[in-house]
Amino acid sequence: MMAFTACSNSAPDPGVRVGLITPGSIADAAWNSGAYAGLQRIRDSLGLAISHVEARTPAEQDEALRAYASQGYDLVFAHGFEFQGAAERVSAQYPTTAIVVTSGSRTQGNVSPLIFKLEDASYLAGMVAGGLTRSGILGFVGGIELPPIKAAYEGWVNGARAVNPKIQTREIYLNSFDDAAAGREAALALVRIGVDMFHHNADAAALGLFQAAKESPGVYVFGANADQSSLAPERVPGSAVIDLPRALLLVAKAVKAGSFTPKVEVFGLASGVVRYEPNPALAALVPPALEERVRAAADSIAAGTLVPAARPASMQARKREAPRALSSALALDAAQSHRGHGGRRSTPVMVASSEFSAPLW
């Protein structure tokens, strides 16, 4: 049975309630802790009533979504790609609850995805790693091989090879986001075959990776999802960061104002929500010429002239097909709105998303 944790400030808004469901511990110093920090910011900045529950299995995730929706919560953040299916099923039965799936894949009913192009920042981290490595071998530790995690890995590799085409890479997936001991052992195994620069997307399991780096001279780790330099200040040159509190607060503001509508939102470097955060304590490690190359690449990514990694079809956010009576009007509108983008036309089934750097909704 799951335990729901309700939080409140001195005067929460009784008319708007916000729930958060995380697939793992909020003590992971990364993906889940960032979302929880966002939930707290919603309470502190907007005065809304909030609640959080941890739901690890598909059955628990479905149950948590139904519980919040049946209680009449106005907004629920389902924190992860894996929530998409359950969110759609629950939304069909409870259409008045806005469900936002972080790293989701499509809109349907009142379900909206927030898409974070972490590969943008991971590409820049890879560039730094490619310039610093002595062995020429980079490592990546993932929790589960989900599409967003694979995209971040590809960005990491492409960035490294932009600096050094001869870079070799090794990746390990733990089939867990919680097993720090497994994260440590995986990292040490990679160190033994020559890996000296690591990146990850493994949530709490990555805590073992940072421990392994501290035990291994000359080994460095690039953080993921949050600024993780505090976990190993002398071993983290930088982090690929998602500013989850900022993104979640933007959504909650729209819900409170009554202006929220389901749609795809994509955040990359241009938005400021995704960024590469260097560790000032290790700035001296990075040669000025490499630093300048990273800065130039960041500008190109933000401008859309450099694509860090191709996204698989499963990550192409889209809307479900509209009712037949509206399909011809939507098709015309979509075709008109996409002229000037290489001549590509969209259909009512596939609606291209866009990246926002201004306030949403």
N, C-alpha and C positions, 0 to 999 in steps of 0.2 A: 504494500500500500504506500502511496506517495504522501508526503507531508507538504502542504502548501504553506509557504512563509509569507505572511502579510506584513507590510511595512507601512508606516504612516508618519507624517510630520504633524506639526501642531494643528494645522487646519487644512486637511486634504479636501479637494473638491469632491463632494459626495456624488456629483453627477457623472464623473468620468473615472473609470477604473482601468488600470493597465496591468496586464500579466506578462510574465516572461517565463518561457520554458527553455531550459538549457539541457543539452545532451550529456553533460558532464559537470564536474566540480567547478564552482566559481572561484576556487583557490588555485586555478591552473596558471595564473599570471599571464594569460593570453586571451584566447577566443572567448571563453565563458566569463572570465572575470571582467573583460571589457564590456560585455553586454550587461552584466550586473551593475557595473559602474554607470552605464547609460540609464538603467532603470532608476538608480538612486538620483541621478541628475534630473530625471523627469519629475521625481517627487520634490526635489529641492528647488528646482527652477519654476515648475508649473503648479506645484501644490496638489498634484494628483495622487489618488490612492493607488498603491502598487502592491504587487504580489509576485513571488517567484517560486518555481518548483523545478526540481531536477528530474528528468525523465530519460532514462538511458535506452530502453528497449522500444521497438515500434509499438508494442501494446501499451506501454506506459505513456508514450508520446501521444497516441490517439486518445487515451483516457484523460490526459491533462488538458488537451485541446477541448475536448467535450465538456470537461468540468468548468473551465473558464467560460466557454460560450454559453452553456446552460445557465450559468449564474449571471449572465447579462453583461459580462465585461465588454467595454467599448473597443479595446485594442489589446491584441495578444501578439507578442513577438515569439515566433517559433524559430529558435536559433540554430539553423543549419539546413543545408541542402536536403538532408534526409527527411525533413518534415513536410515536403511538398505534397505528397500523396494524401497524408492524413489531414493536412490543412484543407485540401479541396473537398474531401469527404465531409468534414465537419462544417465547412462553410455552406455546403448545400443544405444542411439542416438548420443552421443558425446564421442566416444571411445578414443579421444586423451587427455582428461582431466583426470588426476589421482584423484580419489575420495577416501579419507581415512575416514572410519567410526570408530570413537572411540567407544569402547565397541561393535563393530560390530560382526557379526556371521559367515560370509563366504566371500570368494573371488568370484567374477564373473566379467568377462571383466576387466575393469580397476579399479574395486572397491576392496579395501583392508581393512581388519579390524585391528585396534590396540586394543588388549584385555588387560585390566588391572585387575589383580587378587587382587582387593582391599581386598578381604576376608583374604588374607595372613596377612595384617596389622591389619585388624579388629579383627582377632583371638588374636593377641598380646594385642590389646586394651582391649578385653574381659577378658584376663587373669588378667590384672591389675585391671580392674573393679571388677572381681570376688574376688580378694584378698582384695580390699578396702571397698566393700559394707558392711554396717552395717545392712541393712534391709534384704539382701538376694534377693532383687527384682531389676532387671535391666529393663530399658526401651529403646525402639528404635522408632524413628520417621522418617518415609520415606515420600517422595513426592508422587510417584506413584510406585506400586508394579511391577517394571520391573525386569527381571531376574538378572541383575548385582547387583541390590540393594538387592534383596532377598538373593543372595549369600553372600553379605557382612554381612547381618543380621545373617545368619547361622554361618558364621565365628565368629562373635561377641559372639553368644550364646555358640558355641562349646569351644571357648577359656575360657569363664567364667566357664563353667562346668568342664573344665580340672583342674581348681583350686579348685572349690567347686561344686561337683555334685548336691547339693541341690538347686542351684540357680534357681529362678523363673524368667520368662521374660514376658514382655508385649510389644506389638508392635502396632503402629497406623500409617496408611497411610492417608495422607491429600488430595489426589487427586489434589495436586498442588505443584509446586516447587517455588512458588512466595509469597504465603500468610503467611507472618511472624506472623500476628495476630493469624491465625489458628495454627501455630507452637507453639506459646506461650501457647495458651489455651490447646492444646493437652498435652504439657509437664506438665502444672499445674494439669491437670486431673490425669496424671500418678503419680505425686508427692503425690497427695491426697490419693492414694492407696498404697503408700509406696515405690515407685521407688526413689532411691537415686543416681543411676549411669545411664547416658544416652549415647547413640550413635545415629547417624543419617545418613541419606543420603537424604537430602531434599533441598539442594542448598539454595536459598535466604529465603525460608520458615523457615530454621533452625535458622535464626537470632533471631526469636522469642523464640526458644528453649534456646539459650544462655541467653536471657533476663530473661526467667523464672528461670534459674539456679541462676542467680545473685539475684533474689528475694527470693530464697528458701534456708535457711541455711542448710548446710550439703549435698547439691546436686551438683553433678559434671557432666560434659559433655566431651565426647571424640570427637574431631573434625574428619571430614571426607573430603577426596579429597585434602586437603591442611592443612598446619600447622595453626590451628585456635586458638592457645593459646592467641593471641592478642585480641580476641573478649571478653574474660573473663579470664584474666591472673590468677586469684585466683581460678578459677573453672574448668580449663581444664588441667587434668593430662597429656594428650598426644593426638596425632592425628594420624589417618590412612591417610597417604599422598600418592598422586600420583604426581610425578614430571612431570606434563604435558608439561612445557616448554622444558624440556630435550627431551622428546619423540617426540614432534612435530618438534623440530629442527633437530633431526636425519633423519626424513623423508624428510624434505625440503632440507637438504644437498644432499641426494641421488637424488632428482629430479633435483636440480641445476647441479649436476655432470653428469646427464644422466644415472645413474646406477639404477634408481628405477624400480622395477618389482613388479606387484601385488602379494602379498603373506600374509599369516597370521603371525602376530607378537604378541607374548604374553609376558607381563611384570609382573613378580612377585617379591618377595623379592630378589631373586638371581640377578636380573637385576639392582637393585639400584633405579629403577624408582618408585617402590612401596616400602614404608617403614613405620615403626612405629616411630614417632617422639615424644619423651618424652618432657614435659615442664620442663626445668631446675628449674623454680621457685617453682615447687611443687615436686621436686625430693625427698624431705625428707618424703613425704607421703608414698613412696613405700619402704617396708622393703627390706633389702639386699637379703634375701632368695628368695623373689618374683621376684626381679630384675634378679637374676641369672636364675630362671626358665624361665622367659620371654626370656632371651638371649639364653638359650639352645633351646627353642622352635623355635626361629628365625633361628638358625643354622639348625635345622631339616627341617623346611619349605624350606629354601633355597637349602638344599641338596635333597629335594624331598622325604624324608622319613616320613614327616608329612603332611597330606592333611587337611587344615583347614575346607573345606566345599566341598561337592560333587556338581559339576556343573550340572544343568539340561540339557536335550538334546538340548533345544533351544539356549544354550550357548556353544555348542560344535562346535567350528569354523571349517569350512569345505570349500572345493571347489566344485563347481557344476560339474556334470559329463562331462568328456572330450569328444570331438568328437570321434565317433566310430573307426576311423582309428588309433587313438592314444591310445585307451583304453587298448589294450593288453600290449603295452610297458609300460604305466604308472602303470598298475597293477603289472607287474614284478618288476619295480623299487621300488614301494611302499612296496611290500612284502619284498624285500631285505633290504630296509632301516629301516624296523621295526623289523627285527630279533634281538633278544637280549632285546626286551621290552616285556618280558613275553610271547614271542611266538606269540604276536598279529600281525595280518596282516591287512593292510588297503586296500581299494579299490579306484578306481578313483573317487568315489563319496565322500568318507569320507577320507580326508587327515589329519592326526594328525598334530597339531601345536606344536611348540617348543618354549621354553623360551630362550631369548637371553640376555647375559650379555656383549656382545661385540658390536662394532659399526655395524649397520644394512646395508644391501645391499652392 
